[in-house]
Amino acid sequence: MADINLSTQINQVLGKYEATVNDKVKELVDETTKEAAKELKSTSPKRTGAYKKSWSSTNIKTGARSKTNTVHNKKRYQLTHLLEKGHVGRDGKRVRAIPHIAPVEEKTIKKFERKVEDIINNG
């Protein structure tokens, strides 16, 4: 009888821990994507400023145990690949790449992973 009671108590504690960690990670997803969008606004190439100002983060899907957000350029999404990777211009010459998304992505992923580990370790 004591074993059943102990296992029930352990399951309750682990359930609370899981819910706490899950809620904190969901909040972290929002914070991280907002920070990434803000950083892209400051590091993106500027010609007229419209591309630079259009970065945003959006919640795509929220489940009981998951949350999916994306960082995207709302108005000038067509330029993201062309600017990041380079392209052939109208005159046939190669237009140089301006890598600005990949560095922010790498930095954001590392920061997110580190913070998730902290959440898991500290509850």
N, C-alpha and C positions, 0 to 999 in steps of 0.2 A: 504494500500500500504506500509506503514511504517513497519507493522508487517512482511510482506514478505521479505522486505529488511533486517530487523533485523535477521530473522531466517536464511537467506542466509549467512549473515556475520558470525553468530554463527557457522553454519555448516562449513564454510571455515576455521575459526580459529580452530575448533575441528579437522578438517581433517589434518591441518598442525601439530597440537599437536600430533595426532595419528602417523603421518609419522615420526616425530622426535623421539618419544618414541620408535616406532618400530625399527628404524635404530639403536638407542642406545642399545636396548635390543639384537639385532642381533650381534652387536659388542661385547657386554658383553658375549654372548654365546661362541664366539670364544675365548675370553680372559679366561673365566672360565674353559673351557675344556683344554686349553693349560696349565693353572696353575695346574689343577688336574693331568694331565699326568706328568708334571714336579715333582709334589709332590710324585706321585707313583714311579717315577724313584728313588727318594731319600729314600723312606720308604719301598720299596719292599725287600723281603729277597734276599740275594746274596749268591750264591754258586759259579757259574762260572761268573755271571754278565750278561749273555745273556738275562735272564728273566727281570732283572731290567732295562736294556737298551731299551727293545722293546716296552715300553709304548708310545702311540701316541694318538692324537685326530684327528678325521676325520669328515668332513662335510658329513652328510648323505642326507639331503634334505633342500633346501631353497625355500620357497614360498613367496608370496607377504606379508603375515603377520606372517610368522613363519620361524624358522630355527631349524634344528635338527642336533646336533653333537653327537658323541659318543667317549668315551675314551676306548681304548682297547689295548691289548697286541698283536702286529702284528705277532711276530714269535713264542712265547711260550704260545699261548692262551689256550692250553690244560692244562696248570698248574694252571691257575687262580683259578678254583674251588677247585682243590686238595689242594693247599696251603692255600686258604682262609678258607675252611671248615674242612680240615683234611681228612684222608683216611686210608684204611687198606693197610699196606705195603706188600711186597712180602713174608715176613716171617709170615704173619698173625696177626702181632701186629698192634695196632692203631698208626698212625703217627699223631702227634699233629697238630692242626690248627695254622696257623700264620695269624691272621686277619690283613690285611694291606689295603684292598680295601674298606671295609665298613667304617672305620674311615674317610678316605679321601672323600668318597661319602657324608657322613653326613655333614662334614665340608663344602664341596663345595656347597651343596644344601642350607645350612643356609646362606652362604656368597652370593650366587646368589640371593636368595630371598630378602635379605637385600639391595643389590645393585639395584634390580628391583624396590623396593619400593622407594629408593632414586631417581631413574630416573623418576618415575611416579610423585613423589611429587615436584621435581625440574624442570621437563620438560626437 
